[in-house]
Amino acid sequence: MTLGERRIIEIIQKQLVEMPKMPIPFGDDVAAIDLGNNKLAILKTDMLDAKTDVPKTMTLWQAARKAVVMNISDFAAKGAKPEALLVSLGLPTGLTENDIEEIGRGLNAGAREYDAYIIGGDTGEASDLIISIALFGTAKKTDLMLRGGARPGDIVAVTGPFGNAAAGLRILTENIKTPESTRENLTESVLMPHARLKEGLALSKTRAVTAAIDSSDGLAWSLHEIAKASKVGFIIDKLPTDKETKEFALTNKLDPKDLTLYGGEEYELVLTIKPKSLQKAENAIRNVGSRLLIIGRATKKKQITLNTDKEPCTIKAKGYEHFKTNIKDSKPAT
């Protein structure tokens, strides 16, 4: 199939009758139902497929946990609190009782890590392991951080550095030689991702954030998604490249810019913030033990420009996409 995930979603949406007064429009990270009194029920579903989402070295425990983290990361980007999960498992024949126990432990570990519970689900036979999560939670309507609120002059920030997951995936899939200390940290970025839930919940209370998205499809794609929803552009004047990514790129003659922008699987939050409220946002993040990295600003001109080199260049709308990218043979886009 050559359509790509995003085109498939567009085609499906055109066949649907849109629910009246949807609190969150199609195309954002989560869906919602208005419960009244400024309260929303937040819903999310995401699927982990072993063929596309699980490198060979990832254990069943890690894969099951990742399936939960993938969903919770989208809740983090909206400032919504996860409460309960339904899990549907597509299981290949040949799995042992120990394998099933490992999957169960991974699911529970992921849910409890973020103070949520698994309350039910379904199982069926499949040709490969599939873990589909339906996540439920709540949020105040006035606290929700959507994609479409960025305005020219807003500050662009992220909740952490980028590039380690792209580097780690290279190590896992291509067996690139790396010093052991660096190797462990980089591969852990792939095998044990973490959702920025406490950061998202803290930021949502400040009302300082005008737009937010999780970066699982890559920093470049996340910027383009916010730009499209908000009808703005961005100038990025500081790439948030991790120190270990820079070392890995230098050692292996790779471009750290590509690892930073187009790798995906980072699960950081990409945000736009009102300039007058930046201090409030930074204080909120600091209070939960994290920090914001300022990387640029929103512009009226609808173009996304990287302005860190002598010659500014356009950041392309590229990143991970199902039906076009396979995690087992994926490489940073160039």
Number of C-alpha atoms within 10 A of each C-alpha: 7 9 11 13 15 12 11 12 13 12 10 9 13 9 8 8 7 11 9 6 9 12 16 19 16 13 14 17 22 21 19 20 16 16 12 10 8 11 16 22 19 24 21 19 20 16 18 21 16 18 14 17 20 23 19 12 11 19 16 21 21 22 26 28 25 27 25 32 25 23 26 32 27 30 33 29 32 28 27 30 23 25 19 16 24 16 21 17 20 18 17 13 11 7 10 9 9 9 14 14 13 18 21 15 17 21 27 18 20 24 23 13 14 19 12 20 20 19 10 10 13 10 12 10 12 12 9 13 21 24 23 22 26 18 26 25 19 19 21 20 19 12 20 26 28 24 28 19 19 28 21 18 17 24 26 28 23 23 21 19 17 31 32 31 27 28 28 26 28 22 18 19 16 12 10 14 11 15 8 9 8 16 19 13 14 25 22 16 20 24 22 14 20 20 26 24 24 19 25 30 24 19 27 25 18 16 17 22 28 22 26 34 28 29 25 21 20 29 33 21 23 26 26 22 19 25 24 15 16 20 19 22 23 27 22 24 17 14 20 21 19 17 14 17 26 20 15 27 18 12 11 12 9 16 15 24 19 18 29 27 29 27 32 29 26 25 29 28 27 24 30 30 28 21 16 11 15 20 13 18 25 17 17 23 20 14 13 12 10 16 18 22 17 21 18 22 21 24 20 12 12 16 19 22 17 20 17 13 9 6 7 13 12 12 21 18 16 20 22 22 17 16 14 14 16 16 20 18 12 16 20 24 13 11
